[in-house]
Amino acid sequence: MAALGRGGGRPSPAPGAPRANSSLPVEERLSTKQLGAIRAAARRAGLSRENLAELLEQVAGKGEPSELSRTDASLVLDKLSAMTGYVR
């Protein structure tokens, strides 16, 4: 039997991954694909974590990508696409 490692049962989510304990219903939570797209677009735009947090605050009123709803994430992606000229 393989060892489960620290924590015992459930694996820890990736840093910044959508949180299971979000107050949003599952169907409204940011998807993993959206999170990856936000991170990739932020890299293309040359944004630091701090700059990305500022953008999230301006666009969606949130400080972390994992706090975004699907709608918020779409707005952020639109803004990042406009900044980089990248069409999604």
C-alpha positions in Angstrom: 0.0 0.0 0.0 1.4 3.4 -1.0 2.0 6.0 1.6 -0.5 8.9 1.5 2.1 11.5 2.7 1.3 14.3 5.0 -2.3 15.2 5.5 -3.5 11.7 5.5 -6.3 11.5 3.0 -7.0 14.2 0.5 -4.3 15.8 -1.6 -3.8 19.5 -1.2 -5.1 21.6 -4.1 -2.5 23.5 -6.2 -1.8 27.0 -5.0 -4.3 29.4 -6.4 -6.6 26.5 -7.5 -10.3 27.1 -7.2 -11.3 26.4 -3.6 -13.7 23.7 -2.7 -15.0 25.7 0.2 -15.9 28.8 -1.9 -19.2 30.4 -1.0 -20.2 30.3 -4.7 -22.2 27.3 -6.1 -20.0 24.9 -8.0 -21.4 25.9 -11.4 -20.5 29.6 -10.7 -16.9 28.9 -9.6 -13.9 29.7 -11.7 -12.9 26.7 -13.7 -9.4 25.2 -13.7 -9.1 26.1 -17.4 -10.0 29.8 -16.7 -7.4 29.9 -13.9 -4.7 28.5 -16.2 -5.7 31.0 -19.0 -5.5 33.9 -16.5 -2.1 32.8 -15.4 -0.9 32.4 -19.0 -2.3 35.7 -20.1 -0.8 37.5 -17.0 2.6 36.0 -18.0 2.2 37.2 -21.6 1.3 40.7 -20.3 4.4 40.6 -18.0 2.4 41.1 -14.8 3.8 40.4 -11.4 1.6 38.8 -8.8 1.1 42.2 -7.3 0.1 43.7 -10.6 -2.2 40.8 -11.3 -3.8 41.3 -7.9 -4.3 45.0 -8.7 -5.9 44.1 -12.0 -8.2 41.6 -10.3 -9.3 44.3 -7.8 -10.0 46.8 -10.5 -11.9 44.4 -12.8 -13.7 42.1 -10.3 -13.2 43.5 -6.8 -11.2 40.4 -5.8 -7.6 40.0 -4.8 -6.9 36.4 -5.8 -7.7 34.5 -8.9 -9.2 31.6 -6.9 -11.8 34.1 -5.5 -13.2 34.8 -9.0 -16.6 33.5 -10.3 -16.8 32.3 -13.9 -18.2 35.6 -15.0 -15.4 37.5 -13.1 -12.8 35.3 -14.8 -14.2 36.0 -18.2 -14.0 39.8 -17.6 -10.4 39.5 -16.4 -9.5 37.4 -19.4 -11.1 40.0 -21.7 -9.0 42.7 -20.1 -5.8 40.7 -20.3 -6.6 39.9 -23.9 -7.0 43.6 -24.7 -3.7 44.3 -22.9 -1.7 41.8 -24.8 -3.6 41.8 -28.2 -4.0 38.0 -27.8 -7.3 36.7 -29.1 -8.7 33.8 -27.2 
